[in-house]
Amino acid sequence: MMKQHQLQIDTDGRGTYDLSADIQSAVKKSGISSGMCHVFIRHTSASLMISENADPAVLRDLETFMSKQVPDGDPMFTHTQEGPDDMPSHVRSILTQCDLNVPIQGGQCALGTWQGIYLWEHRHEPHQRKVIVTLQGD
């Protein structure tokens, strides 16, 4: 069996947004007890990640790290049509991921105790992001 859902996430700008509950809900509604959950973001300036969900310092530290690696307004970037965070957002997205695969076990995503699924918004302005969740299994 295969089912597909589209999530719409309204971001407030740069930061991380926990999608775990929405994705677990989609898995539960699908009725699939064993299989695979594929999550795909339809954008080039935001990404997906599995990260620790217990200590918010982890997410802040990731942002601090990425800000040093790919700073906004770096003069080496020429693609700046939408502002100084335009090209850095694309680079951040490429360095991270646009999709994730998570096994489904017992009717839910088989995430570890401290794992959560996050959308990582790389733009400073609010955006409406679309995420496709494809579920396959029995």
HELIX and SHEET records of a PDB file:
HELIX    1   1 SER A   20  SER A   30  1                                  11    
HELIX    2   2 PRO A   56  GLN A   69  1                                  14    
HELIX    3   3 ASP A   86  LEU A   95  1                                  10    
SHEET    1   A 5 MET A   2  ASP A  10  0                                        
SHEET    2   A 5 GLN A 128  GLY A 137 -1                                        
SHEET    3   A 5 SER A  34  ILE A  41 -1                                        
SHEET    4   A 5 ASP A  99  GLN A 105 -1                                        
SHEET    5   A 5 GLN A 108  CYS A 109 -1                                        
SHEET    1   B 3 GLY A  15  ASP A  18  0                                        
SHEET    2   B 3 GLN A 115  GLU A 121 -1                                        
SHEET    3   B 3 ALA A  46  GLU A  52 -1                                        
END                                                                             
